[in-house]
Amino acid sequence: MFSKLREDILVVFERDPAARSKWEILTTYPGIHAILAHRLAARLWRANFKWLARFIAYLARSVTGIEIHPGAIIGRRVFIDHGMGVVIGETAEIGDDCTLYHGVTLGGTSWNKGKRHPTLEKGVVVGAGAKILGPLTIGEGAKIGSNAVVVKDVPVGATAVGIPARILDENQAKPDELIARKLGFSAYAISADMNDPMVKAVHGLINHSTVTDERIAWILQQLEKMGAEPPATCKTDAQFDAAYLNKIVD
Ligand SMILES: CC(C)(COP(=O)(O)OP(=O)(O)OC[C@H]1O[C@@H](n2cnc3c(N)ncnc32)[C@H](O)[C@@H]1OP(=O)(O)O)[C@@H](O)C(=O)NCCC(=O)NCCS
């Protein structure tokens, strides 16, 4: 028990530059208090003292602002920084060395019993205010941006941001993005896993317009070569700045 507590205190030194002494950590860090209370509550839960386990979790929540269901499985060296507003559901699993900031929810999306909360593999960092909803798996070492709403699995080592969360990954460009880059606008900072339908639709339309412009310009050129005089409206100088439009949509 004391070796776990020592580990808990040491990780605070590693992950919070504001920490100054062991005594300060032990007495003023609600994340530490919540984890200690959870260890007791989880033990009682497993021993079938369900009400007592819930009551301890409730008392801990009242003091720390961190609500951890006694059924949740929490690994070693897990650090909940600041803590207020954290909710961890009954079937959530948090691997070793994870870090959660205030306002994080590991929540469910269904009222069915059974596994309905997320699993965080080792070393995941969840930013302040992020919500991870459903029985998802957040891969080892992944980072969840503050205020993200995650509704799909996040691969090992990936970073997910936004609502709904998308994976930041410059290396996995989609064919559409490659076409766009070829055409001279490389501002598709969106990832292959981009899943905001509105952003997707707008990028698709910009991409399509650019390709259509290219085609029309080519047709006009051919017509001019054949001696046809295109109407004045076709000779507009209006610039369609796809790179700029893509950038402001992101
Ligand atoms: C998500 C996070 C881990 C990314 O960090 P990183 O890997 O260093 O990434 P960067 O800062 O280079 O940002 C990469 C891109 O994601 C965007 N981004 C970063 N965090 C974001 C967030 N929370 N929501 C939306 N977009 C975000 C950046 O604007 C940038 O976009 P761009 O490429 O279009 O410019 C980090 O920004 C974060 O949110 N950490 C949580 C910190 C926290 O909660 N602290 C609380 C302390 S009390």
The ligand as an ORCA input file, in Angstrom:
! r2SCAN-3c Opt
* xyz 0 1
  C      -3.951     17.897    -27.979
  C      -2.585     18.261    -27.451
  C      -2.041     17.099    -26.621
  C      -1.727     18.477    -28.702
  O      -0.434     18.834    -28.384
  P       0.711     18.765    -29.529
  O       0.924     17.359    -29.962
  O       1.851     19.535    -29.001
  O       0.049     19.465    -30.770
  P       0.142     20.982    -31.259
  O       0.037     21.928    -30.113
  O       1.314     21.065    -32.175
  O      -1.189     21.135    -32.111
  C      -1.408     20.402    -33.296
  C      -2.684     20.912    -33.922
  O      -3.801     20.590    -33.095
  C      -4.529     21.764    -32.723
  N      -4.935     21.572    -31.332
  C      -4.127     21.397    -30.256
  N      -4.874     21.196    -29.167
  C      -6.169     21.264    -29.546
  C      -7.400     21.135    -28.844
  N      -7.428     20.883    -27.548
  N      -8.543     21.246    -29.564
  C      -8.517     21.484    -30.891
  N      -7.369     21.608    -31.627
  C      -6.217     21.502    -30.944
  C      -3.524     22.891    -32.889
  O      -4.175     24.114    -33.130
  C      -2.732     22.423    -34.077
  O      -3.494     22.654    -35.242
  P      -2.766     23.121    -36.603
  O      -1.841     22.001    -36.966
  O      -3.915     23.276    -37.552
  O      -2.076     24.381    -36.258
  C      -2.623     19.525    -26.549
  O      -2.884     20.668    -27.329
  C      -3.673     19.452    -25.452
  O      -4.831     19.799    -25.636
  N      -3.230     18.985    -24.259
  C      -4.032     18.971    -23.052
  C      -3.456     19.956    -22.068
  C      -4.376     20.257    -20.902
  O      -5.528     19.896    -20.844
  N      -3.812     20.924    -19.925
  C      -4.530     21.290    -18.744
  C      -3.539     21.851    -17.769
  S      -4.368     22.505    -16.374
*
